[in-house]
């Protein structure tokens, strides 16, 4: 005698066991896929960006592009260097 089932499991018992097994494997596969995706995305992160250019570099670029003249460049460069501690 199998506890209170008498001759064995009825149809609902088999259904519950089958549904439980499908849910178990579905949950296990879902967790594995999510873990794999998380680990895969961390390796595809973009590299750190370059540090922001300094004020002198920006001033030099503006001179190179022709936005300011050499006299203004020298004046602003002197002002920048005198303002630094």
N, C-alpha and C positions, 0 to 999 in steps of 0.2 A: 504494500500500500504506500503511495507517494503522498504522505502527509494528508491534507484534506482534499486533494484533487481526485481521489478515488482511483480511476483507471489511468489517469494522465492529464495532460493539459487539454483544454478545450480550444475552440477556434480563437477566442479572444486572447488567450495566453500566448498562442503562437504569433498572433498579430502584434501584441505588445512587445514580445521579444524581438520580432523582426524590425519593427519601427524603432525600437531602442538601439538596435545594432546599426541601422542606417543612420540615425542621428549621431551616434557615437563616432562612426567613421567620417561622417560629414564634418563634424566639429573638429576632429583630429586633422583632417586634410585642410580645412579652412585656417586653422592655427598655423600649420606648416607653411601654407602659401603666404599668409600675412607676415610671418617671421622672415621668410625668404625675400619678400619684397622690401621689407624694412631694411634688411642688411644690404640688399642690392642698391637701394636708393642712397644709402650713406656713402657708398663708394663713388657715386656719380655726382656728388656735390661739386659745384664749380669751385675752382681754386680761389683763394683769397685775392681780392682785388689789390691793385697797386695802391700804395699810400698816396694821399692827396698831394699834389705838387705844392712846393713852397711858394711864397709870395714872390721871391726873386725869380723862380722858374716861370711863373705866370707872366711876370713883367718882361722877361727875356723873350717869351713866346709872342707877346704883343708887339715887341720891337721887330721880331723876325717877320711877323705878318704885315707890318707896315701900319699898324693901328696908332702907334705913337712914334714921335721922332726921337733922335738920339739925345737931344738936349733934355727933353721931358723924361726919357729913360734914366739919364744920369741923375736928374733932380729927384725922381721918385726912389731910385736905388739908394741915394744918400739918405733920404728921409727914412727909408725902411731900415737901413743899417744903424742909424742913430737911435731909432726907437727900440731896438732889441736890447735886452738887459745884458 
